[in-house]
Amino acid sequence: MNRLQRWCLLAGSVLTASLAQAQPLHSLEVIQRSAEAFVRSQLPKSSDNKYFLTAARLDARLRLAHCPVTPETFLQTPGALSAHTTVGVRCPALNPWTVYVQVALEQEVSVLVLRRALARRSRIDANDVELQTRRVAGIGSSFISDLTIAEGRRVRRALPVGAALTADMLATEVLIKRGQQVTLLAANATVQIRAQGQALADGAANERIRVQNVRSLKIVEGVIEDAGTVRVDL
């Protein structure tokens, strides 16, 4: 190979490298914003809901060719949104690429907050809680804002002062216990029949339980009306 050929080969290599370096890159910030926009599009639509979305920063060393079309967005794991949702962003063009972005989701909600610490199985009183506006992780539908839902209920575990109440923190109040003697009530507009029964399971208000009639030994199913009455179909 003579000097001219070597020079042409070197010049070609430099030109190829320069063209590769000059290839436009897709903005990582745009990818992050696309992931946030996708999560926002999946949220319940209401003027009362305040959501806050924060996409994790992508590694600045990441080099992705500019996508000539709008990248596709999708959930990595199909299903409900969570406090940390992973969104896939995919370029379906000739030189495809896919990256995954984690998006943190928070919602501003009104929630009942404990004004004092409560021991396990303590009953909640109206003076124990106050309504506050909190920013909570995920979608705040499990948090309780209605005092009538919490008052009189017991907590499943010890809770510190300042704890925001959720439905899973509250134990269902058992009205009838297994083995308890109850009144079986069957009634319509004209007839009312009562019989003695024995509960075959624990149950709370409006729950269905199985009860055995103590005279006929027949097992029936009914709805708990109060601490000693189970209504059955006539």
N, C-alpha and C positions, 0 to 999 in steps of 0.2 A: 504494500500500500504506500503510495507516494505521499508527499507532504500535502498536496492539494486535496487528496481523498480523505486524509486524516482530518484536515481542517473542516471539510464539508460534514464529516460524521460528527465532529465535536459541535459544530454550529447547529446541526439538526437536533442533537441531544439537548442542547441548551434551550432551543426553541420549544421543544416538546415539554420540557420542565416548566418553562415560563408560561406556556398555555395552560398546563395543569394547575399552576399556582393562580393563574388569572381566572379560573373557572369560578363563577359566582357561587357563594354559599348561602344556604337557607338560614335565616335569622333564628337563633335559639330562643330569643325572647318572643318572637312571633309564635313559635311552637308552644311555648309555655302558655301564652295567652289563648291559643287555640284550645288547649286542654282545659283551661278555666272556663272558656265559653261553652265547651261541650257539657261540662258538669252543670253549669248554670241552666242550660237548656233542658236538663233532666229534672230540675227542681219543681216542686209544686208552685203553680202560678197564683200569687196573692199579693195584694198591695201591703198587707199586714206583715208579710214575712221579710225579715232582713237577714240576708246571707252574706258571708264573707268567705271568699275563695283565695287560696294562696298556692300557686304551683311551685313545686320544688325547683331550684335552679339546676339547669343542666350543666354538665362538665364543660367548661369553656374550651377545652381541647378538642371537643367533638366537632368534626368537619363533615357537614352534610351538603351535598350538591343542591343547588337551588331547585325547588320543585316547580315545574312550569304550570302545574294545576293546583287547585286547592287541596291540601292534604286531607285525608280521611281521618276521622276520630272515632274511637270506639272504646268500650269498657274492656279492660283486660280480662276481668271476671264478670260475666253477665249477672245482673241482679240489682238489688237495691244499693243506693249510694251509702257510703259510710263516712266516718270522720276522716279517713285517709283513703281516697279512691285512686286507683291507678288507671290512667287513660293512655291508650295507644294512639300515636299519631303516625300515619303511614302515607308515604308518597307513592302512588301507584304508577308513576311515569316510567320511562324507558330504563332509567337507573334507579330502581326503587330503594327505599330505606324505610325502616320503622324504628321509632324510639318510644319509650314508655316514661310518662311523667306522672309523679304522685301529686295529687291535689288535696290539700287540707281544706275541710269544710267545717264552718262554724255557723251557728244561727243565734240571733239575739232573741231571747224569749222572756216572757214574764213567768216567774217560777216561785213557788213557795220555798222559803229558806228557813232552816231551823235557827231560832234565836237562842237556844240552849242545847247542850248535848243531851242525847236520850240513850238510856240503856236498852239492851235487847228486850223486846216484847213490851216496851213502854207504849202507853196509849197517847196519841197526839191530841193536844188541846189547842183551841184557837189561839191562846196566848203563846204557844210554843213556836209559832211560825209567823213570817211576814212576807209580803209579796215584794220581790225585787226583779229588776231587769238584769239578766245575765247573758254573756256570750258563752254558749256551750258548744262542745264538739259534736259534729254530726247534725242530723235533723232532730230538733228538740221536741218531737211529738210525744216522747215518753215522760217528759217532765210535767209535774202537776202544778196547775195555777188556780184550780178551783178548791176553795177551803172545804166545801161540802164533800168532796171526794176523800180528803185526808182526815178530817176531824173525826175522832172516835176510833180510827183504825190504829192497829199496833205496828211497830216497826219490826222487821225480821231480824235485824242485827243492830248493834250499838252504832250510833251515828254522832259525829262531832258537830259542834256549833258551826253554822254556816253551810251545812250540807244542803244542796238543792235536791228536793224530793222528786223521786221518780216512782213509777208504778211498781217496779220490782222491789222497791224498798219496803212496801207495805204488805203486811200479811192479811190474808182473807180472814175475816172474823167468823169463826165456826159457831153456828147457832145450834146445830144438832150433832151429837157425837154418836159414833157407832155403839150399838147396844142400848141406846137411850129409848125409853118408852115415849111414844109420840101418839098424836091423834091423827088418824087418817080421815080426811075430809073429801067427800065427793058431793058436788052440788051443781044444780042448774037453777033456772028461774023459778021452778016450782018444787023441787025436791032437794033435801039436804040429808046426807047420810054420814054418820060418824062411826068410827071403829078404832079399836086400840091396835097399835102396831109397834114393831121394834125396828129401829133404824139399823141398816146393814152397812152403813158407811158414814163418815163425817160429811158435813155439808154446810155451806154458807147460804145466805138469803138468795132466793131465786135460783139456786142450783137444783139439779135433778139428782135424787138418790133413790136407792132401792130400799123398800120397807116390807117386812113380813107381817101379815095380819096374824095376831096372836091366837085367834080362834080358829080360822080356817087354814092357817099356815101357808096361805097363798102369798107369793111374793109379787109385789106391784112396784111400779115406779111413779114417783110424783115430784112436785116442786115444793121446796121449803118456803112456807109463808112467814113463819116466825119461829121462836125458839122451841115450840112444841107441836107445831102443826105442819102436816104435809098434805098438799092438795093433789088428789089423783083424779083421773078422768072417770066420769060417771058411766 
